[in-house]
């Protein structure tokens, strides 16, 4: 699962915030981080807990007090990890999602992506379609738009 997370988080954030100055780069990193890190440890672990995302957000807010531009840029990371939990359905594994409130063990919880099985195929196709829509609407085929995205993380999407 790759495109499902990339497409769904960008569209969700665009739809909710509609902020032309939002930096999507760390949002994308945050959306992929739990899917890339937790499998190394054998399944759904700390990064699939709401606690991780809340602690990450809290640390970010405290560390960037008085530095609004830095805060705004970094905010995409915890937003991305929270949206990852939404788009994986991580809340279905209580012992992982609410870790450590229901105990410190993970009971060998499988990764939500692996648990979905063949349902990943249509979700990934939907993600591809969303990514195609983003490329079209943000005109990322143009070299200047891609350069702008690389340097600022901003996407010029409709309604912004």
C-alpha positions as CSV (number, residue, x, y, z in Angstrom):
1,X,0.0,0.0,0.0
2,X,1.6,3.2,-1.2
3,X,-0.7,5.2,-3.4
4,X,-3.8,4.7,-1.2
5,X,-2.1,6.6,1.6
6,X,-0.5,9.3,-0.6
7,X,-3.7,10.1,-2.5
8,X,-6.2,9.8,0.4
9,X,-4.2,12.0,2.8
10,X,-3.6,14.8,0.3
11,X,-7.2,14.8,-0.8
12,X,-8.4,14.7,2.9
13,X,-6.2,17.6,4.0
14,X,-7.0,19.6,0.9
15,X,-10.7,19.1,1.5
16,X,-10.6,20.0,5.2
17,X,-8.0,22.8,5.3
18,X,-8.0,24.3,1.8
19,X,-4.8,26.1,2.7
20,X,-2.6,27.1,-0.3
21,X,0.4,27.5,1.9
22,X,0.1,23.9,3.5
23,X,3.3,21.9,3.1
24,X,2.3,18.5,1.9
25,X,5.8,16.9,2.0
26,X,5.8,15.9,5.7
27,X,2.2,15.0,5.5
28,X,3.2,12.3,2.9
29,X,6.1,11.2,5.1
30,X,3.8,10.9,8.1
31,X,1.2,9.0,6.1
32,X,3.8,6.4,5.1
33,X,5.9,6.3,8.3
34,X,3.8,3.7,10.3
35,X,3.5,1.5,7.2
36,X,7.2,1.5,6.8
37,X,8.5,1.3,10.4
38,X,6.1,-1.0,12.3
39,X,6.5,-4.0,10.0
40,X,10.3,-4.0,10.9
41,X,9.2,-4.9,14.4
42,X,6.8,-7.7,13.3
43,X,3.4,-6.0,12.8
44,X,1.3,-3.2,14.1
45,X,3.2,-1.6,17.0
46,X,3.7,1.8,18.6
47,X,3.4,3.9,15.4
48,X,-0.1,2.4,14.9
49,X,-1.2,3.8,18.3
50,X,-3.1,7.0,18.7
51,X,-0.7,7.7,21.6
52,X,2.3,8.0,19.2
53,X,0.5,10.5,17.1
54,X,-0.6,12.6,20.0
55,X,2.8,12.6,21.7
56,X,4.4,13.5,18.3
57,X,1.9,16.4,18.0
58,X,2.5,17.5,21.6
59,X,6.3,17.5,21.2
60,X,6.1,19.4,18.0
61,X,3.8,22.1,19.5
62,X,6.0,22.5,22.5
63,X,9.3,22.5,20.5
64,X,8.0,25.1,18.0
65,X,6.5,27.5,20.5
66,X,6.9,31.0,19.1
67,X,8.1,29.7,15.7
68,X,5.0,29.7,13.6
69,X,6.5,29.1,10.2
70,X,8.5,26.0,11.5
71,X,5.4,24.8,13.3
72,X,3.3,25.1,10.2
73,X,5.8,23.2,8.1
74,X,6.2,20.4,10.7
75,X,2.5,20.0,11.4
76,X,2.0,17.8,8.4
77,X,4.0,14.9,10.1
78,X,1.6,14.2,13.0
79,X,-1.4,14.9,10.8
80,X,-0.1,12.3,8.4
81,X,0.4,9.7,11.1
82,X,-3.1,10.3,12.4
83,X,-4.6,10.0,9.0
84,X,-2.6,6.8,8.4
85,X,-4.5,5.4,11.4
86,X,-7.8,6.4,9.8
87,X,-7.0,5.0,6.4
88,X,-5.7,1.7,7.7
89,X,-8.6,1.1,10.1
90,X,-6.1,0.8,12.9
91,X,-8.8,1.5,15.5
92,X,-10.0,-2.1,15.0
93,X,-7.1,-3.4,17.0
94,X,-7.8,-2.1,20.5
95,X,-4.6,-3.3,22.1
96,X,-2.5,-1.5,19.5
97,X,-4.6,1.6,18.8
98,X,-5.0,2.5,22.5
99,X,-1.5,1.3,23.5
100,X,-0.4,1.5,26.4
101,X,-3.8,2.1,28.0
102,X,-4.9,-1.5,27.7
103,X,-1.5,-3.0,28.4
104,X,2.0,-2.8,27.0
105,X,1.9,-5.9,24.9
106,X,0.9,-6.0,21.2
107,X,-0.2,-9.7,21.3
108,X,1.6,-10.1,17.9
109,X,-1.0,-7.9,16.2
110,X,-0.8,-8.2,12.5
111,X,-0.2,-5.1,10.4
112,X,-3.5,-3.7,9.3
113,X,-2.4,-3.7,5.7
114,X,-1.5,-7.4,5.8
115,X,-4.8,-8.1,7.6
116,X,-6.9,-6.6,4.8
117,X,-5.6,-9.0,2.3
118,X,-7.0,-8.7,-1.3
119,X,-9.0,-5.5,-0.3
120,X,-5.6,-3.7,-0.7
121,X,-5.9,-4.0,-4.5
122,X,-9.0,-1.9,-5.0
123,X,-7.8,0.6,-2.3
124,X,-4.5,0.9,-4.1
125,X,-6.3,1.5,-7.4
126,X,-8.4,4.2,-5.8
127,X,-5.2,5.7,-4.4
128,X,-3.7,5.7,-7.9
129,X,-6.8,7.5,-9.2
130,X,-6.5,10.1,-6.5
131,X,-2.8,10.6,-7.2
132,X,-3.7,11.0,-10.9
133,X,-6.3,13.6,-10.0
134,X,-3.8,15.5,-7.8
135,X,-1.2,15.5,-10.6
136,X,-3.8,16.8,-13.0
137,X,-5.3,19.4,-10.8
138,X,-2.0,20.7,-9.4
139,X,-0.5,20.6,-12.9
140,X,2.5,18.6,-11.6
141,X,3.4,17.7,-15.2
142,X,4.8,21.2,-15.5
143,X,8.5,21.4,-14.4
144,X,7.9,24.7,-12.6
145,X,5.0,23.2,-10.6
146,X,7.1,20.1,-9.6
147,X,10.0,22.4,-8.6
148,X,7.6,24.5,-6.5
149,X,6.4,21.3,-4.8
150,X,9.9,20.1,-4.1
151,X,11.0,23.4,-2.6
152,X,7.9,24.5,-0.7
153,X,5.7,21.4,-0.5
154,X,2.7,23.4,-1.8
155,X,0.2,22.2,-4.3
156,X,-2.1,24.5,-6.2
157,X,-5.3,22.6,-6.0
158,X,-8.8,23.9,-6.9
159,X,-10.6,25.9,-4.3
160,X,-7.4,27.2,-2.6
